[in-house]
Amino acid sequence: MFMMKIDFHVHSKYSSDCFMKIEKIVETAKMRGLDGVAVVDHNLVGDFKQRFEDGFALIRGEEILTRAGEIIALNVDERIKPLMSVGDTVDKINNLGGTIILPHPFCFWRKGSVFAYRKIKYPFVMEVMNGMAYFDFENNLSEYIAGKNNLPVSAGSDAHRYKDIGRAYTKLPDGSSIDDILGKLVSGKGVPYGSRASKFVHMKVFANVFFKPAFNRWLED
């Protein structure tokens, strides 16, 4: 069986803490041997076209800050406003036909959603390998909870720099469309791979929150 490698958690210039351009993200991902990326910017949907061309998937989404932490919506065209309850947020994602991912739920200091998984009444995916986790236990705990609750899983780099794209990724059976890929992910066919970044990478990314665009070149190097 052929397998796709997809990084389901990448940011772009549409996020306040990132500068990466969409086409260069795609170019970099292909160079790293990926078959797709999901671009999920903070509290907005980026102004680019979702597509599946020549076996490569560019998935559009949003990383939404709820009152209990962040939730990712994939395959949505409409911005979902932040700071709603988890219930209202996932209701909106479901109404839009989106796919729900719970990112870095046990990264307590990075807007992790902690026990939000207990409040989600729709099928969803738990991110068990986040490339920007501070400590191993954050990913390990996510993996433990996902296994205990028989949840489908994913991995994503949470990249804010080109060089971090593909640091963490998900393997799953080949899909014929974005809907097919996400259907396989939600059905539990994804297998996480990768590792987390060093503390120095965190320092550079956080600096960009305050100094964008002055530090853009420094962040890229």
Biotite code that builds the C-alpha atoms (Angstrom):
import biotite.structure as struc

atoms = struc.array([
    struc.Atom([0.000, 0.000, 0.000], chain_id="A", res_id=1, res_name="MET", atom_name="CA", element="C"),
    struc.Atom([1.317, 3.436, -0.910], chain_id="A", res_id=2, res_name="PHE", atom_name="CA", element="C"),
    struc.Atom([1.463, 5.948, 1.914], chain_id="A", res_id=3, res_name="MET", atom_name="CA", element="C"),
    struc.Atom([1.192, 9.741, 1.961], chain_id="A", res_id=4, res_name="MET", atom_name="CA", element="C"),
    struc.Atom([3.179, 11.937, 4.328], chain_id="A", res_id=5, res_name="LYS", atom_name="CA", element="C"),
    struc.Atom([1.305, 15.061, 5.394], chain_id="A", res_id=6, res_name="ILE", atom_name="CA", element="C"),
    struc.Atom([2.216, 17.785, 7.880], chain_id="A", res_id=7, res_name="ASP", atom_name="CA", element="C"),
    struc.Atom([-1.166, 18.707, 9.330], chain_id="A", res_id=8, res_name="PHE", atom_name="CA", element="C"),
    struc.Atom([-0.034, 21.799, 11.277], chain_id="A", res_id=9, res_name="HIS", atom_name="CA", element="C"),
    struc.Atom([1.830, 24.594, 9.479], chain_id="A", res_id=10, res_name="VAL", atom_name="CA", element="C"),
    struc.Atom([1.503, 28.379, 9.799], chain_id="A", res_id=11, res_name="HIS", atom_name="CA", element="C"),
    struc.Atom([1.974, 31.077, 7.159], chain_id="A", res_id=12, res_name="SER", atom_name="CA", element="C"),
    struc.Atom([2.301, 34.835, 6.745], chain_id="A", res_id=13, res_name="LYS", atom_name="CA", element="C"),
    struc.Atom([-1.385, 35.170, 7.597], chain_id="A", res_id=14, res_name="TYR", atom_name="CA", element="C"),
    struc.Atom([-0.526, 34.409, 11.239], chain_id="A", res_id=15, res_name="SER", atom_name="CA", element="C"),
    struc.Atom([0.792, 37.272, 13.353], chain_id="A", res_id=16, res_name="SER", atom_name="CA", element="C"),
    struc.Atom([3.806, 35.216, 14.444], chain_id="A", res_id=17, res_name="ASP", atom_name="CA", element="C"),
    struc.Atom([4.904, 33.897, 11.045], chain_id="A", res_id=18, res_name="CYS", atom_name="CA", element="C"),
    struc.Atom([6.170, 35.177, 7.711], chain_id="A", res_id=19, res_name="PHE", atom_name="CA", element="C"),
    struc.Atom([6.162, 32.108, 5.432], chain_id="A", res_id=20, res_name="MET", atom_name="CA", element="C"),
    struc.Atom([4.658, 32.430, 1.959], chain_id="A", res_id=21, res_name="LYS", atom_name="CA", element="C"),
    struc.Atom([2.215, 29.801, 0.742], chain_id="A", res_id=22, res_name="ILE", atom_name="CA", element="C"),
    struc.Atom([4.004, 28.827, -2.454], chain_id="A", res_id=23, res_name="GLU", atom_name="CA", element="C"),
    struc.Atom([7.348, 28.525, -0.697], chain_id="A", res_id=24, res_name="LYS", atom_name="CA", element="C"),
    struc.Atom([5.695, 26.369, 1.963], chain_id="A", res_id=25, res_name="ILE", atom_name="CA", element="C"),
    struc.Atom([4.493, 24.045, -0.804], chain_id="A", res_id=26, res_name="VAL", atom_name="CA", element="C"),
    struc.Atom([7.903, 24.079, -2.497], chain_id="A", res_id=27, res_name="GLU", atom_name="CA", element="C"),
    struc.Atom([9.693, 23.323, 0.775], chain_id="A", res_id=28, res_name="THR", atom_name="CA", element="C"),
    struc.Atom([7.262, 20.570, 1.695], chain_id="A", res_id=29, res_name="ALA", atom_name="CA", element="C"),
    struc.Atom([7.800, 18.846, -1.641], chain_id="A", res_id=30, res_name="LYS", atom_name="CA", element="C"),
    struc.Atom([11.570, 19.093, -1.219], chain_id="A", res_id=31, res_name="MET", atom_name="CA", element="C"),
    struc.Atom([11.203, 17.392, 2.189], chain_id="A", res_id=32, res_name="ARG", atom_name="CA", element="C"),
    struc.Atom([9.318, 14.496, 0.595], chain_id="A", res_id=33, res_name="GLY", atom_name="CA", element="C"),
    struc.Atom([5.902, 15.469, 1.919], chain_id="A", res_id=34, res_name="LEU", atom_name="CA", element="C"),
    struc.Atom([2.706, 14.822, -0.023], chain_id="A", res_id=35, res_name="ASP", atom_name="CA", element="C"),
    struc.Atom([0.758, 17.619, 1.605], chain_id="A", res_id=36, res_name="GLY", atom_name="CA", element="C"),
    struc.Atom([0.484, 20.319, 4.239], chain_id="A", res_id=37, res_name="VAL", atom_name="CA", element="C"),
    struc.Atom([-2.367, 21.843, 6.172], chain_id="A", res_id=38, res_name="ALA", atom_name="CA", element="C"),
    struc.Atom([-1.925, 25.589, 6.639], chain_id="A", res_id=39, res_name="VAL", atom_name="CA", element="C"),
    struc.Atom([-3.806, 26.614, 9.779], chain_id="A", res_id=40, res_name="VAL", atom_name="CA", element="C"),
    struc.Atom([-3.304, 30.238, 10.728], chain_id="A", res_id=41, res_name="ASP", atom_name="CA", element="C"),
    struc.Atom([-4.262, 31.786, 14.027], chain_id="A", res_id=42, res_name="HIS", atom_name="CA", element="C"),
    struc.Atom([-7.918, 32.838, 14.187], chain_id="A", res_id=43, res_name="ASN", atom_name="CA", element="C"),
    struc.Atom([-8.321, 33.339, 10.448], chain_id="A", res_id=44, res_name="LEU", atom_name="CA", element="C"),
    struc.Atom([-8.446, 31.437, 7.166], chain_id="A", res_id=45, res_name="VAL", atom_name="CA", element="C"),
    struc.Atom([-5.578, 32.373, 4.872], chain_id="A", res_id=46, res_name="GLY", atom_name="CA", element="C"),
    struc.Atom([-6.247, 34.019, 1.516], chain_id="A", res_id=47, res_name="ASP", atom_name="CA", element="C"),
    struc.Atom([-5.148, 31.150, -0.740], chain_id="A", res_id=48, res_name="PHE", atom_name="CA", element="C"),
    struc.Atom([-6.827, 28.383, -2.690], chain_id="A", res_id=49, res_name="LYS", atom_name="CA", element="C"),
    struc.Atom([-7.051, 24.890, -1.283], chain_id="A", res_id=50, res_name="GLN", atom_name="CA", element="C"),
    struc.Atom([-6.016, 22.341, -3.889], chain_id="A", res_id=51, res_name="ARG", atom_name="CA", element="C"),
    struc.Atom([-4.981, 18.769, -4.647], chain_id="A", res_id=52, res_name="PHE", atom_name="CA", element="C"),
    struc.Atom([-2.688, 18.736, -7.665], chain_id="A", res_id=53, res_name="GLU", atom_name="CA", element="C"),
    struc.Atom([-0.122, 16.224, -8.938], chain_id="A", res_id=54, res_name="ASP", atom_name="CA", element="C"),
    struc.Atom([-0.514, 14.146, -5.812], chain_id="A", res_id=55, res_name="GLY", atom_name="CA", element="C"),
    struc.Atom([0.132, 17.059, -3.427], chain_id="A", res_id=56, res_name="PHE", atom_name="CA", element="C"),
    struc.Atom([-2.543, 18.366, -1.043], chain_id="A", res_id=57, res_name="ALA", atom_name="CA", element="C"),
    struc.Atom([-2.627, 21.976, 0.135], chain_id="A", res_id=58, res_name="LEU", atom_name="CA", element="C"),
    struc.Atom([-5.284, 22.015, 2.840], chain_id="A", res_id=59, res_name="ILE", atom_name="CA", element="C"),
    struc.Atom([-6.690, 25.257, 4.193], chain_id="A", res_id=60, res_name="ARG", atom_name="CA", element="C"),
    struc.Atom([-7.804, 25.660, 7.772], chain_id="A", res_id=61, res_name="GLY", atom_name="CA", element="C"),
    struc.Atom([-7.695, 27.712, 10.935], chain_id="A", res_id=62, res_name="GLU", atom_name="CA", element="C"),
    struc.Atom([-6.282, 27.331, 14.431], chain_id="A", res_id=63, res_name="GLU", atom_name="CA", element="C"),
    struc.Atom([-8.975, 28.812, 16.641], chain_id="A", res_id=64, res_name="ILE", atom_name="CA", element="C"),
    struc.Atom([-8.466, 30.017, 20.192], chain_id="A", res_id=65, res_name="LEU", atom_name="CA", element="C"),
    struc.Atom([-11.449, 28.912, 22.270], chain_id="A", res_id=66, res_name="THR", atom_name="CA", element="C"),
    struc.Atom([-12.098, 29.700, 25.909], chain_id="A", res_id=67, res_name="ARG", atom_name="CA", element="C"),
    struc.Atom([-10.456, 26.388, 26.787], chain_id="A", res_id=68, res_name="ALA", atom_name="CA", element="C"),
    struc.Atom([-7.522, 26.383, 24.369], chain_id="A", res_id=69, res_name="GLY", atom_name="CA", element="C"),
    struc.Atom([-6.924, 25.986, 20.652], chain_id="A", res_id=70, res_name="GLU", atom_name="CA", element="C"),
    struc.Atom([-8.769, 23.797, 18.151], chain_id="A", res_id=71, res_name="ILE", atom_name="CA", element="C"),
    struc.Atom([-7.891, 23.269, 14.480], chain_id="A", res_id=72, res_name="ILE", atom_name="CA", element="C"),
    struc.Atom([-10.532, 23.278, 11.759], chain_id="A", res_id=73, res_name="ALA", atom_name="CA", element="C"),
    struc.Atom([-9.465, 21.836, 8.405], chain_id="A", res_id=74, res_name="LEU", atom_name="CA", element="C"),
    struc.Atom([-11.214, 22.158, 5.045], chain_id="A", res_id=75, res_name="ASN", atom_name="CA", element="C"),
    struc.Atom([-13.190, 25.290, 5.945], chain_id="A", res_id=76, res_name="VAL", atom_name="CA", element="C"),
    struc.Atom([-13.705, 28.434, 3.882], chain_id="A", res_id=77, res_name="ASP", atom_name="CA", element="C"),
    struc.Atom([-15.185, 30.672, 6.557], chain_id="A", res_id=78, res_name="GLU", atom_name="CA", element="C"),
    struc.Atom([-13.391, 32.228, 9.521], chain_id="A", res_id=79, res_name="ARG", atom_name="CA", element="C"),
    struc.Atom([-14.577, 30.954, 12.879], chain_id="A", res_id=80, res_name="ILE", atom_name="CA", element="C"),
    struc.Atom([-14.361, 33.661, 15.485], chain_id="A", res_id=81, res_name="LYS", atom_name="CA", element="C"),
    struc.Atom([-12.160, 33.054, 18.527], chain_id="A", res_id=82, res_name="PRO", atom_name="CA", element="C"),
    struc.Atom([-12.988, 32.942, 22.234], chain_id="A", res_id=83, res_name="LEU", atom_name="CA", element="C"),
    struc.Atom([-16.180, 30.947, 21.918], chain_id="A", res_id=84, res_name="MET", atom_name="CA", element="C"),
    struc.Atom([-16.757, 27.860, 24.053], chain_id="A", res_id=85, res_name="SER", atom_name="CA", element="C"),
    struc.Atom([-15.412, 24.530, 22.851], chain_id="A", res_id=86, res_name="VAL", atom_name="CA", element="C"),
    struc.Atom([-18.976, 23.360, 22.209], chain_id="A", res_id=87, res_name="GLY", atom_name="CA", element="C"),
    struc.Atom([-19.911, 26.365, 20.089], chain_id="A", res_id=88, res_name="ASP", atom_name="CA", element="C"),
    struc.Atom([-16.615, 26.196, 18.193], chain_id="A", res_id=89, res_name="THR", atom_name="CA", element="C"),
    struc.Atom([-16.936, 22.535, 17.232], chain_id="A", res_id=90, res_name="VAL", atom_name="CA", element="C"),
    struc.Atom([-20.605, 23.068, 16.358], chain_id="A", res_id=91, res_name="ASP", atom_name="CA", element="C"),
    struc.Atom([-19.513, 25.750, 13.900], chain_id="A", res_id=92, res_name="LYS", atom_name="CA", element="C"),
    struc.Atom([-16.754, 23.555, 12.438], chain_id="A", res_id=93, res_name="ILE", atom_name="CA", element="C"),
    struc.Atom([-19.204, 20.692, 12.007], chain_id="A", res_id=94, res_name="ASN", atom_name="CA", element="C"),
    struc.Atom([-21.801, 22.955, 10.371], chain_id="A", res_id=95, res_name="ASN", atom_name="CA", element="C"),
    struc.Atom([-19.147, 24.075, 7.868], chain_id="A", res_id=96, res_name="LEU", atom_name="CA", element="C"),
    struc.Atom([-18.255, 20.472, 7.080], chain_id="A", res_id=97, res_name="GLY", atom_name="CA", element="C"),
    struc.Atom([-14.772, 20.828, 8.540], chain_id="A", res_id=98, res_name="GLY", atom_name="CA", element="C"),
    struc.Atom([-12.451, 18.309, 10.166], chain_id="A", res_id=99, res_name="THR", atom_name="CA", element="C"),
    struc.Atom([-11.559, 18.830, 13.827], chain_id="A", res_id=100, res_name="ILE", atom_name="CA", element="C"),
    struc.Atom([-8.046, 18.373, 15.197], chain_id="A", res_id=101, res_name="ILE", atom_name="CA", element="C"),
    struc.Atom([-7.156, 18.958, 18.837], chain_id="A", res_id=102, res_name="LEU", atom_name="CA", element="C"),
    struc.Atom([-3.615, 20.407, 18.670], chain_id="A", res_id=103, res_name="PRO", atom_name="CA", element="C"),
    struc.Atom([-1.010, 20.112, 21.450], chain_id="A", res_id=104, res_name="HIS", atom_name="CA", element="C"),
    struc.Atom([-3.742, 19.508, 24.067], chain_id="A", res_id=105, res_name="PRO", atom_name="CA", element="C"),
    struc.Atom([-1.298, 19.021, 26.940], chain_id="A", res_id=106, res_name="PHE", atom_name="CA", element="C"),
    struc.Atom([1.047, 21.897, 26.119], chain_id="A", res_id=107, res_name="CYS", atom_name="CA", element="C"),
    struc.Atom([-0.447, 23.803, 29.022], chain_id="A", res_id=108, res_name="PHE", atom_name="CA", element="C"),
    struc.Atom([1.569, 26.992, 28.398], chain_id="A", res_id=109, res_name="TRP", atom_name="CA", element="C"),
    struc.Atom([0.873, 27.074, 24.646], chain_id="A", res_id=110, res_name="ARG", atom_name="CA", element="C"),
    struc.Atom([-2.916, 27.383, 24.658], chain_id="A", res_id=111, res_name="LYS", atom_name="CA", element="C"),
    struc.Atom([-3.366, 23.658, 25.025], chain_id="A", res_id=112, res_name="GLY", atom_name="CA", element="C"),
    struc.Atom([-6.964, 22.556, 25.270], chain_id="A", res_id=113, res_name="SER", atom_name="CA", element="C"),
    struc.Atom([-6.200, 20.051, 28.055], chain_id="A", res_id=114, res_name="VAL", atom_name="CA", element="C"),
    struc.Atom([-9.516, 18.263, 28.756], chain_id="A", res_id=115, res_name="PHE", atom_name="CA", element="C"),
    struc.Atom([-11.480, 19.726, 25.847], chain_id="A", res_id=116, res_name="ALA", atom_name="CA", element="C"),
    struc.Atom([-11.493, 16.278, 24.243], chain_id="A", res_id=117, res_name="TYR", atom_name="CA", element="C"),
    struc.Atom([-14.199, 15.302, 26.729], chain_id="A", res_id=118, res_name="ARG", atom_name="CA", element="C"),
    struc.Atom([-16.458, 18.064, 25.413], chain_id="A", res_id=119, res_name="LYS", atom_name="CA", element="C"),
    struc.Atom([-16.239, 17.320, 21.678], chain_id="A", res_id=120, res_name="ILE", atom_name="CA", element="C"),
    struc.Atom([-19.310, 15.429, 20.503], chain_id="A", res_id=121, res_name="LYS", atom_name="CA", element="C"),
    struc.Atom([-18.210, 15.008, 16.889], chain_id="A", res_id=122, res_name="TYR", atom_name="CA", element="C"),
    struc.Atom([-15.512, 12.771, 15.410], chain_id="A", res_id=123, res_name="PRO", atom_name="CA", element="C"),
    struc.Atom([-12.131, 14.449, 15.885], chain_id="A", res_id=124, res_name="PHE", atom_name="CA", element="C"),
    struc.Atom([-8.408, 13.780, 15.683], chain_id="A", res_id=125, res_name="VAL", atom_name="CA", element="C"),
    struc.Atom([-5.908, 14.266, 18.508], chain_id="A", res_id=126, res_name="MET", atom_name="CA", element="C"),
    struc.Atom([-2.503, 15.662, 17.635], chain_id="A", res_id=127, res_name="GLU", atom_name="CA", element="C"),
    struc.Atom([-0.066, 13.403, 19.493], chain_id="A", res_id=128, res_name="VAL", atom_name="CA", element="C"),
    struc.Atom([3.170, 14.690, 17.965], chain_id="A", res_id=129, res_name="MET", atom_name="CA", element="C"),
    struc.Atom([3.607, 18.455, 17.876], chain_id="A", res_id=130, res_name="ASN", atom_name="CA", element="C"),
    struc.Atom([6.952, 19.662, 16.582], chain_id="A", res_id=131, res_name="GLY", atom_name="CA", element="C"),
    struc.Atom([6.918, 22.734, 18.818], chain_id="A", res_id=132, res_name="MET", atom_name="CA", element="C"),
    struc.Atom([6.159, 20.987, 22.104], chain_id="A", res_id=133, res_name="ALA", atom_name="CA", element="C"),
    struc.Atom([8.459, 22.188, 24.887], chain_id="A", res_id=134, res_name="TYR", atom_name="CA", element="C"),
    struc.Atom([8.863, 18.793, 26.554], chain_id="A", res_id=135, res_name="PHE", atom_name="CA", element="C"),
    struc.Atom([8.462, 15.157, 25.533], chain_id="A", res_id=136, res_name="ASP", atom_name="CA", element="C"),
    struc.Atom([5.793, 14.515, 28.142], chain_id="A", res_id=137, res_name="PHE", atom_name="CA", element="C"),
    struc.Atom([3.374, 16.859, 26.350], chain_id="A", res_id=138, res_name="GLU", atom_name="CA", element="C"),
    struc.Atom([3.322, 14.630, 23.285], chain_id="A", res_id=139, res_name="ASN", atom_name="CA", element="C"),
    struc.Atom([3.576, 11.451, 25.334], chain_id="A", res_id=140, res_name="ASN", atom_name="CA", element="C"),
    struc.Atom([0.521, 12.367, 27.391], chain_id="A", res_id=141, res_name="LEU", atom_name="CA", element="C"),
    struc.Atom([-1.472, 13.206, 24.253], chain_id="A", res_id=142, res_name="SER", atom_name="CA", element="C"),
    struc.Atom([-0.534, 9.814, 22.799], chain_id="A", res_id=143, res_name="GLU", atom_name="CA", element="C"),
    struc.Atom([-1.539, 8.048, 26.024], chain_id="A", res_id=144, res_name="TYR", atom_name="CA", element="C"),
    struc.Atom([-4.938, 9.749, 26.188], chain_id="A", res_id=145, res_name="ILE", atom_name="CA", element="C"),
    struc.Atom([-5.593, 9.090, 22.500], chain_id="A", res_id=146, res_name="ALA", atom_name="CA", element="C"),
    struc.Atom([-4.770, 5.408, 22.957], chain_id="A", res_id=147, res_name="GLY", atom_name="CA", element="C"),
    struc.Atom([-6.863, 5.080, 26.091], chain_id="A", res_id=148, res_name="LYS", atom_name="CA", element="C"),
    struc.Atom([-9.865, 6.633, 24.337], chain_id="A", res_id=149, res_name="ASN", atom_name="CA", element="C"),
    struc.Atom([-9.290, 4.945, 20.948], chain_id="A", res_id=150, res_name="ASN", atom_name="CA", element="C"),
    struc.Atom([-8.983, 8.300, 19.180], chain_id="A", res_id=151, res_name="LEU", atom_name="CA", element="C"),
    struc.Atom([-7.565, 8.851, 15.691], chain_id="A", res_id=152, res_name="PRO", atom_name="CA", element="C"),
    struc.Atom([-4.227, 10.658, 15.790], chain_id="A", res_id=153, res_name="VAL", atom_name="CA", element="C"),
    struc.Atom([-2.119, 13.079, 13.782], chain_id="A", res_id=154, res_name="SER", atom_name="CA", element="C"),
    struc.Atom([1.268, 14.778, 13.823], chain_id="A", res_id=155, res_name="ALA", atom_name="CA", element="C"),
    struc.Atom([2.222, 18.259, 12.702], chain_id="A", res_id=156, res_name="GLY", atom_name="CA", element="C"),
    struc.Atom([5.328, 20.401, 12.844], chain_id="A", res_id=157, res_name="SER", atom_name="CA", element="C"),
    struc.Atom([3.554, 23.566, 14.020], chain_id="A", res_id=158, res_name="ASP", atom_name="CA", element="C"),
    struc.Atom([6.166, 25.157, 11.759], chain_id="A", res_id=159, res_name="ALA", atom_name="CA", element="C"),
    struc.Atom([6.674, 28.911, 11.744], chain_id="A", res_id=160, res_name="HIS", atom_name="CA", element="C"),
    struc.Atom([9.948, 28.623, 9.787], chain_id="A", res_id=161, res_name="ARG", atom_name="CA", element="C"),
    struc.Atom([10.586, 26.911, 6.465], chain_id="A", res_id=162, res_name="TYR", atom_name="CA", element="C"),
    struc.Atom([13.282, 24.691, 7.944], chain_id="A", res_id=163, res_name="LYS", atom_name="CA", element="C"),
    struc.Atom([10.802, 23.212, 10.437], chain_id="A", res_id=164, res_name="ASP", atom_name="CA", element="C"),
    struc.Atom([8.228, 22.100, 7.855], chain_id="A", res_id=165, res_name="ILE", atom_name="CA", element="C"),
    struc.Atom([7.947, 18.332, 8.024], chain_id="A", res_id=166, res_name="GLY", atom_name="CA", element="C"),
    struc.Atom([9.654, 18.063, 11.417], chain_id="A", res_id=167, res_name="ARG", atom_name="CA", element="C"),
    struc.Atom([6.537, 16.109, 12.391], chain_id="A", res_id=168, res_name="ALA", atom_name="CA", element="C"),
    struc.Atom([4.118, 14.553, 9.923], chain_id="A", res_id=169, res_name="TYR", atom_name="CA", element="C"),
    struc.Atom([1.416, 11.922, 9.546], chain_id="A", res_id=170, res_name="THR", atom_name="CA", element="C"),
    struc.Atom([1.569, 8.860, 7.316], chain_id="A", res_id=171, res_name="LYS", atom_name="CA", element="C"),
    struc.Atom([-1.713, 7.567, 5.944], chain_id="A", res_id=172, res_name="LEU", atom_name="CA", element="C"),
    struc.Atom([-2.927, 5.581, 2.905], chain_id="A", res_id=173, res_name="PRO", atom_name="CA", element="C"),
    struc.Atom([-2.975, 7.412, -0.400], chain_id="A", res_id=174, res_name="ASP", atom_name="CA", element="C"),
    struc.Atom([-6.017, 9.601, -0.904], chain_id="A", res_id=175, res_name="GLY", atom_name="CA", element="C"),
    struc.Atom([-7.682, 10.636, -4.141], chain_id="A", res_id=176, res_name="SER", atom_name="CA", element="C"),
    struc.Atom([-8.879, 14.029, -2.868], chain_id="A", res_id=177, res_name="SER", atom_name="CA", element="C"),
    struc.Atom([-8.652, 16.242, 0.189], chain_id="A", res_id=178, res_name="ILE", atom_name="CA", element="C"),
    struc.Atom([-11.985, 14.904, 1.438], chain_id="A", res_id=179, res_name="ASP", atom_name="CA", element="C"),
    struc.Atom([-10.673, 11.358, 1.009], chain_id="A", res_id=180, res_name="ASP", atom_name="CA", element="C"),
    struc.Atom([-7.440, 12.191, 2.861], chain_id="A", res_id=181, res_name="ILE", atom_name="CA", element="C"),
    struc.Atom([-9.297, 13.757, 5.776], chain_id="A", res_id=182, res_name="LEU", atom_name="CA", element="C"),
    struc.Atom([-11.762, 10.881, 5.837], chain_id="A", res_id=183, res_name="GLY", atom_name="CA", element="C"),
    struc.Atom([-8.882, 8.439, 6.232], chain_id="A", res_id=184, res_name="LYS", atom_name="CA", element="C"),
    struc.Atom([-7.385, 10.626, 8.982], chain_id="A", res_id=185, res_name="LEU", atom_name="CA", element="C"),
    struc.Atom([-10.625, 10.752, 10.984], chain_id="A", res_id=186, res_name="VAL", atom_name="CA", element="C"),
    struc.Atom([-11.180, 7.023, 10.524], chain_id="A", res_id=187, res_name="SER", atom_name="CA", element="C"),
    struc.Atom([-7.953, 6.362, 12.407], chain_id="A", res_id=188, res_name="GLY", atom_name="CA", element="C"),
    struc.Atom([-5.592, 5.449, 9.580], chain_id="A", res_id=189, res_name="LYS", atom_name="CA", element="C"),
    struc.Atom([-2.994, 8.106, 10.394], chain_id="A", res_id=190, res_name="GLY", atom_name="CA", element="C"),
    struc.Atom([0.363, 7.191, 11.957], chain_id="A", res_id=191, res_name="VAL", atom_name="CA", element="C"),
    struc.Atom([2.435, 9.980, 13.603], chain_id="A", res_id=192, res_name="PRO", atom_name="CA", element="C"),
    struc.Atom([6.148, 10.496, 12.960], chain_id="A", res_id=193, res_name="TYR", atom_name="CA", element="C"),
    struc.Atom([8.706, 13.149, 13.852], chain_id="A", res_id=194, res_name="GLY", atom_name="CA", element="C"),
    struc.Atom([10.341, 14.988, 16.707], chain_id="A", res_id=195, res_name="SER", atom_name="CA", element="C"),
    struc.Atom([10.078, 18.279, 18.548], chain_id="A", res_id=196, res_name="ARG", atom_name="CA", element="C"),
    struc.Atom([12.187, 21.400, 18.020], chain_id="A", res_id=197, res_name="ALA", atom_name="CA", element="C"),
    struc.Atom([14.887, 22.740, 20.306], chain_id="A", res_id=198, res_name="SER", atom_name="CA", element="C"),
    struc.Atom([14.275, 25.496, 22.845], chain_id="A", res_id=199, res_name="LYS", atom_name="CA", element="C"),
    struc.Atom([16.279, 27.871, 20.639], chain_id="A", res_id=200, res_name="PHE", atom_name="CA", element="C"),
    struc.Atom([13.686, 27.505, 17.891], chain_id="A", res_id=201, res_name="VAL", atom_name="CA", element="C"),
    struc.Atom([10.979, 28.508, 20.367], chain_id="A", res_id=202, res_name="HIS", atom_name="CA", element="C"),
    struc.Atom([12.905, 31.660, 21.269], chain_id="A", res_id=203, res_name="MET", atom_name="CA", element="C"),
    struc.Atom([13.164, 32.727, 17.622], chain_id="A", res_id=204, res_name="LYS", atom_name="CA", element="C"),
    struc.Atom([9.489, 32.054, 16.912], chain_id="A", res_id=205, res_name="VAL", atom_name="CA", element="C"),
    struc.Atom([8.272, 33.922, 19.983], chain_id="A", res_id=206, res_name="PHE", atom_name="CA", element="C"),
    struc.Atom([10.481, 36.884, 19.151], chain_id="A", res_id=207, res_name="ALA", atom_name="CA", element="C"),
    struc.Atom([8.688, 37.158, 15.842], chain_id="A", res_id=208, res_name="ASN", atom_name="CA", element="C"),
    struc.Atom([5.383, 37.770, 17.613], chain_id="A", res_id=209, res_name="VAL", atom_name="CA", element="C"),
    struc.Atom([6.720, 41.099, 18.844], chain_id="A", res_id=210, res_name="PHE", atom_name="CA", element="C"),
    struc.Atom([9.125, 42.111, 16.110], chain_id="A", res_id=211, res_name="PHE", atom_name="CA", element="C"),
    struc.Atom([7.528, 40.974, 12.853], chain_id="A", res_id=212, res_name="LYS", atom_name="CA", element="C"),
    struc.Atom([8.573, 41.922, 10.214], chain_id="A", res_id=213, res_name="PRO", atom_name="CA", element="C"),
    struc.Atom([11.900, 43.243, 11.541], chain_id="A", res_id=214, res_name="ALA", atom_name="CA", element="C"),
    struc.Atom([13.107, 39.746, 12.491], chain_id="A", res_id=215, res_name="PHE", atom_name="CA", element="C"),
    struc.Atom([11.792, 37.984, 9.401], chain_id="A", res_id=216, res_name="ASN", atom_name="CA", element="C"),
    struc.Atom([15.217, 37.425, 7.851], chain_id="A", res_id=217, res_name="ARG", atom_name="CA", element="C"),
    struc.Atom([16.698, 36.308, 11.177], chain_id="A", res_id=218, res_name="TRP", atom_name="CA", element="C"),
    struc.Atom([13.827, 33.867, 11.712], chain_id="A", res_id=219, res_name="LEU", atom_name="CA", element="C"),
    struc.Atom([14.273, 32.371, 8.243], chain_id="A", res_id=220, res_name="GLU", atom_name="CA", element="C"),
    struc.Atom([18.010, 31.727, 8.606], chain_id="A", res_id=221, res_name="ASP", atom_name="CA", element="C"),
])
